[in-house]
Amino acid sequence: MRAERILVNAGKTLAVLLLLVWSLFPIVFIITSSFKPGREIFAVPPQWLFEPTFDHYITLWQRWAVFFHGLLNSTIVTIGAAALAVVASTCAGYVYSRYSSRWLGASLLSLIAIRLIPPIVVTLPLFPIVNNLGLADTHFILSVLYATFFVSLGTVLMRTFVDQIPRELDEAASMDGATLPVILWRIIMPLAAPGIIAVAVFVVVFAWNEFLFAFIFTSTKAKTAPLVISEMIGSIEGVDWGVLFAASTIQLLPVLIFVMLMNRYLVAGLTAGATKG
């Protein structure tokens, strides 16, 4: 039995190590390659010991200034999408948690069903409408689209968190004269803060890296960082892999640091309701 237990533990350890290598190798390769001289990036065998250089970052700043404007656009759109999704998901989650009816139950199922529809199916019919309204190539339309895409998941998640808040708190506040907005702001939102942060993390990661919506609905003014990176790949001058990896590193680090800082709230969101009852 002891030998069997050792083999099982060794197998689990090996599986975890393989998963870590599979997940971390692309990130490590991109970051290290951004500091390598161009001729050493795809050298065979790989050059793990090298003299770091910042030439690729300098070239990125000089030749691709539009990339940094794209980062600013990504930041604006991501913050807007996260704020919209959090507000909408919290309000909807409260309604689904505190009220019940056949129609509410059916609408909740429809939210989940809509979430399963491929984005491209919704995107193409929307383009002429957005274009006629004059909203194409704006931060607003991207923020609304990203928030809308995640409201269904955020609503289900927030309902789970609100379910864990005793109804007696709502009733006591109502008896003291508190209105519904006051109850939401002073009672529900502080107690459901882990859920709100979890929703924000999901939306931030999605909005920061999203390509399809940005590709279809923007052209110049609201162009995001992933679009600029795609232009680097399709450059008529050929792909400068060092510059491409430098841009990818800069685009990766903010959301990576954000997720690491918010990791415990993300785990809480993923396990919400798992021990209920």
C-alpha positions as CSV (number, residue, x, y, z in Angstrom):
1,M,0.0,0.0,0.0
2,R,2.8,2.4,0.8
3,A,4.5,1.7,-2.5
4,E,1.2,2.3,-4.3
5,R,0.7,5.6,-2.4
6,I,4.2,6.7,-3.4
7,L,3.5,5.9,-7.1
8,V,0.2,7.8,-7.0
9,N,1.8,10.9,-5.4
10,A,4.7,10.7,-7.9
11,G,2.2,10.5,-10.7
12,K,0.3,13.5,-9.4
13,T,3.5,15.5,-9.0
14,L,4.6,14.6,-12.5
15,A,1.2,15.7,-13.9
16,V,1.4,19.0,-12.1
17,L,4.9,19.6,-13.4
18,L,3.9,18.8,-16.9
19,L,0.9,21.1,-16.6
20,L,3.1,23.9,-15.3
21,V,5.6,23.5,-18.1
22,W,2.8,23.4,-20.7
23,S,1.3,26.6,-19.2
24,L,4.4,28.6,-18.4
25,F,6.8,27.7,-21.2
26,P,5.1,30.0,-23.8
27,I,5.2,32.9,-21.3
28,V,8.8,32.4,-20.3
29,F,9.8,32.0,-24.0
30,I,8.1,35.2,-25.0
31,I,9.6,37.2,-22.1
32,T,13.1,35.9,-22.5
33,S,13.1,36.2,-26.3
34,S,12.1,39.9,-25.9
35,F,15.6,40.5,-24.3
36,K,17.6,38.3,-26.7
37,P,19.5,39.6,-29.8
38,G,17.4,38.8,-32.9
39,R,19.8,36.1,-34.2
40,E,19.5,34.1,-30.9
41,I,15.7,34.0,-30.6
42,F,15.3,30.8,-32.7
43,A,18.8,29.5,-32.4
44,V,19.2,25.7,-32.4
45,P,20.0,24.6,-29.8
46,P,18.3,27.3,-27.7
47,Q,20.5,29.9,-26.1
48,W,19.4,30.0,-22.4
49,L,22.4,32.0,-21.3
50,F,22.7,35.3,-23.2
51,E,23.5,39.0,-22.7
52,P,20.2,40.8,-22.3
53,T,19.4,43.7,-24.7
54,F,16.7,46.4,-24.7
55,D,17.0,47.0,-28.4
56,H,13.7,45.5,-29.2
57,Y,11.9,47.7,-26.7
58,I,13.6,50.8,-28.1
59,T,12.7,49.8,-31.6
60,L,9.1,49.2,-30.5
61,W,9.0,52.7,-29.0
62,Q,10.4,54.3,-32.1
63,R,8.6,52.4,-34.9
64,W,5.4,51.3,-33.3
65,A,4.3,54.2,-31.2
66,V,0.7,53.3,-32.2
67,F,1.1,50.2,-29.9
68,F,1.3,52.4,-26.8
69,H,-1.8,54.3,-28.0
70,G,-3.4,50.9,-28.3
71,L,-2.5,50.1,-24.7
72,L,-4.2,53.2,-23.6
73,N,-7.3,52.3,-25.6
74,S,-7.3,48.8,-24.1
75,T,-7.1,50.3,-20.6
76,I,-10.0,52.6,-21.2
77,V,-12.2,49.9,-22.8
78,T,-11.3,47.3,-20.1
79,I,-12.1,49.7,-17.2
80,G,-15.4,50.7,-18.8
81,A,-16.4,47.1,-19.5
82,A,-15.5,46.0,-16.0
83,A,-17.5,48.8,-14.4
84,L,-20.6,48.2,-16.6
85,A,-20.5,44.4,-16.1
86,V,-20.1,44.7,-12.3
87,V,-23.0,47.1,-11.9
88,A,-25.3,45.1,-14.2
89,S,-24.3,41.7,-12.8
90,T,-24.7,42.9,-9.2
91,C,-28.2,44.3,-9.8
92,A,-29.4,41.3,-11.8
93,G,-27.9,38.9,-9.4
94,Y,-29.7,40.6,-6.5
95,V,-33.0,40.3,-8.4
96,Y,-32.5,36.6,-9.2
97,S,-31.5,35.9,-5.6
98,R,-34.3,37.8,-3.8
99,Y,-37.2,37.2,-6.1
100,S,-38.5,34.1,-7.7
101,S,-41.0,33.3,-10.5
102,R,-41.4,31.1,-13.4
103,W,-40.4,33.9,-15.8
104,L,-37.3,34.8,-13.8
105,G,-36.2,31.1,-13.8
106,A,-36.7,30.9,-17.6
107,S,-34.8,34.2,-18.2
108,L,-31.9,32.9,-16.2
109,L,-31.7,29.8,-18.3
110,S,-31.9,32.0,-21.4
111,L,-28.9,34.0,-20.1
112,I,-26.9,30.9,-19.8
113,A,-28.0,29.6,-23.3
114,I,-27.1,33.0,-24.9
115,R,-23.7,32.8,-23.4
116,L,-23.1,29.6,-25.4
117,I,-23.7,31.3,-28.8
118,P,-20.4,32.0,-30.7
119,P,-19.6,35.7,-30.6
120,I,-19.2,35.9,-34.4
121,V,-22.9,35.0,-34.8
122,V,-23.9,38.1,-32.8
123,T,-21.2,40.3,-34.1
124,L,-21.9,40.4,-37.8
125,P,-25.6,41.4,-37.6
126,L,-24.6,44.1,-35.1
127,F,-22.1,45.8,-37.3
128,P,-24.5,47.7,-39.7
129,I,-26.5,48.8,-36.7
130,V,-23.5,50.1,-34.8
131,N,-22.2,51.8,-37.9
132,N,-25.5,53.6,-38.7
133,L,-25.6,54.8,-35.1
134,G,-22.1,56.3,-35.4
135,L,-20.7,54.2,-32.6
136,A,-18.1,52.3,-34.7
137,D,-14.5,52.9,-33.7
138,T,-15.4,54.2,-30.2
139,H,-14.4,53.1,-26.7
140,F,-18.0,53.1,-25.7
141,I,-19.2,50.3,-28.1
142,L,-16.3,48.0,-27.2
143,S,-17.0,48.5,-23.5
144,V,-20.7,47.8,-23.9
145,L,-20.1,44.7,-26.1
146,Y,-17.5,43.2,-23.7
147,A,-19.7,43.9,-20.6
148,T,-22.8,42.5,-22.4
149,F,-20.9,39.3,-23.3
150,F,-20.0,38.7,-19.7
151,V,-23.2,39.9,-17.9
152,S,-24.8,36.4,-18.1
153,L,-21.8,34.7,-16.4
154,G,-21.5,37.6,-13.9
155,T,-25.2,37.4,-13.1
156,V,-25.1,33.7,-12.2
157,L,-21.9,34.3,-10.2
158,M,-23.3,37.3,-8.3
159,R,-26.6,35.5,-7.5
160,T,-24.6,32.8,-5.8
161,F,-22.8,35.4,-3.6
162,V,-26.0,37.3,-2.8
163,D,-27.7,34.0,-1.9
164,Q,-25.2,33.7,1.0
165,I,-26.2,37.1,2.4
166,P,-29.1,36.7,4.9
167,R,-32.4,38.2,3.8
168,E,-32.9,39.5,7.3
169,L,-30.3,42.2,6.6
170,D,-32.4,43.4,3.7
171,E,-35.6,43.3,5.7
172,A,-34.0,45.1,8.7
173,A,-32.7,47.9,6.5
174,S,-36.0,48.2,4.7
175,M,-37.8,48.6,8.0
176,D,-35.4,51.3,8.9
177,G,-36.5,53.2,5.8
178,A,-33.6,52.2,3.4
179,T,-34.5,52.2,-0.3
180,L,-33.4,49.5,-2.6
181,P,-30.4,51.5,-4.0
182,V,-29.3,52.1,-0.5
183,I,-29.6,48.4,0.4
184,L,-27.6,47.5,-2.6
185,W,-24.9,50.1,-2.0
186,R,-24.5,49.8,1.8
187,I,-25.3,46.1,2.5
188,I,-25.2,43.9,-0.6
189,M,-22.1,45.3,-2.4
190,P,-19.8,45.3,0.7
191,L,-20.8,41.8,1.7
192,A,-20.6,40.5,-1.9
193,A,-17.2,42.2,-2.6
194,P,-15.4,39.0,-3.3
195,G,-17.9,38.2,-6.0
196,I,-17.7,41.6,-7.5
197,I,-13.9,41.4,-7.7
198,A,-14.2,37.9,-9.2
199,V,-16.6,39.3,-11.9
200,A,-14.2,42.2,-12.5
201,V,-11.3,39.8,-12.9
202,F,-13.1,37.7,-15.5
203,V,-14.1,40.8,-17.5
204,V,-10.7,42.4,-17.3
205,V,-8.9,39.3,-18.6
206,F,-11.4,38.9,-21.4
207,A,-11.5,42.6,-22.5
208,W,-7.8,43.1,-22.3
209,N,-7.1,40.2,-24.7
210,E,-10.2,40.3,-26.9
211,F,-9.5,40.5,-30.6
212,L,-12.7,39.7,-32.7
213,F,-14.9,42.6,-31.5
214,A,-12.1,45.1,-31.7
215,F,-11.2,43.9,-35.2
216,I,-14.7,44.3,-36.5
217,F,-15.9,47.5,-34.7
218,T,-12.7,49.6,-34.6
219,S,-10.3,50.9,-37.2
220,T,-8.0,53.7,-35.8
221,K,-9.3,55.8,-32.9
222,A,-10.2,52.9,-30.5
223,K,-7.8,50.3,-31.9
224,T,-6.6,48.1,-29.0
225,A,-3.2,46.5,-28.3
226,P,-4.1,43.0,-29.6
227,L,-5.0,44.6,-33.0
228,V,-1.7,46.4,-33.2
229,I,0.2,43.2,-32.4
230,S,-1.7,41.4,-35.2
231,E,-0.5,44.2,-37.6
232,M,3.1,43.5,-36.5
233,I,2.6,39.9,-37.6
234,G,1.3,41.0,-41.0
235,S,3.8,43.8,-41.6
236,I,4.9,44.2,-45.2
237,E,8.5,44.6,-43.9
238,G,8.3,41.1,-42.4
239,V,7.9,40.0,-38.8
240,D,10.5,41.4,-36.4
241,W,10.1,38.7,-33.8
242,G,12.1,40.6,-31.2
243,V,9.8,43.6,-31.4
244,L,6.8,41.4,-31.5
245,F,7.8,39.6,-28.3
246,A,8.6,42.9,-26.6
247,A,5.1,44.1,-27.4
248,S,3.6,40.8,-26.3
249,T,5.5,41.1,-23.0
250,I,4.3,44.6,-22.3
251,Q,0.7,43.6,-23.2
252,L,0.9,40.5,-21.0
253,L,2.4,41.9,-17.8
254,P,-0.4,44.2,-16.6
255,V,-3.1,41.6,-16.7
256,L,-0.8,38.9,-15.4
257,I,0.1,41.0,-12.4
258,F,-3.6,41.9,-11.9
259,V,-4.7,38.3,-11.9
260,M,-1.9,37.3,-9.5
261,L,-2.9,40.1,-7.1
262,M,-6.6,39.1,-7.3
263,N,-6.0,35.4,-7.3
264,R,-7.7,34.6,-4.0
265,Y,-10.8,36.5,-5.1
266,L,-10.8,34.6,-8.4
267,V,-10.6,31.3,-6.6
268,A,-13.5,32.4,-4.4
269,G,-15.5,33.2,-7.5
270,L,-14.8,29.8,-9.1
271,T,-15.8,28.0,-5.9
272,A,-18.7,30.1,-5.0
273,G,-21.6,28.1,-3.7
274,A,-19.6,24.8,-3.7
275,T,-20.2,24.3,0.0
276,K,-23.7,25.8,0.2
277,G,-26.0,23.8,2.3
